[in-house]
Amino acid sequence: MGSLFLVGVPIGHPDDITIRALGILSRVDVIATEDPFATQELLRHHNLCAVLTSYGPTRIKEKVAVLIDRLQQGASVALVSDCGSPVISDPGSLLVSAAHKYSIPVHSIPGPSAVTAAMAVAGFSAEAFHFYGNMPAPTGSGKHRLAMALTHTEPTILFCQTTSCLAILEAIAKTA
């Protein structure tokens, strides 16, 4: 039985990666990556070579099945996001859930997080905060989800697509 490693990668400069993460990326059998181009650039920057496979956003269930099969055969797999920590606002949770279902060991190799970086630099108390990943445009169910997010008294962080960002900001401005 192999192991699944959730490896945090830089959210900015490629040198913002841990030594432990570089060690894992250099020795796993395959790296499942949300963005193969970005991961290849990161590996090249650190003079690493690795086998990459695309993970997300299409045909995700088939990709999970293939990776679980590899893990069950003894391969070690690293899961990386395009930046930051895998599973945070990306489809990595499907692979992690499947690994747990099949009793495959899952290891977290922490790294940078855009959520905690935003909280650290904002100047607000970080004793409590709320996070909403992939906030949709404020229409239909997205309007309700945004309204819920705006009810918190603690700081709230929203991730959104560039295509819906302006509409979300305009909706927030109307409530102020």
Secondary structure, DSSP 4 states (H G I P E B T S, - for coil): ---EEEE-B-SSSTT-S-HHHHHHHHH-SEEEES-HHHHHHHHHHTT----EEE-SSSSHHHHHHHHHHHHHTT--EEEE-SSB-TTTTSTHHHHHHHHHHTT--EEEE----HHHHHHHHH-S--SS-EEEEEEPPSSTHHHHHHHHHTT-SS-EEEEE-HHHHHHHHHHHHHH-
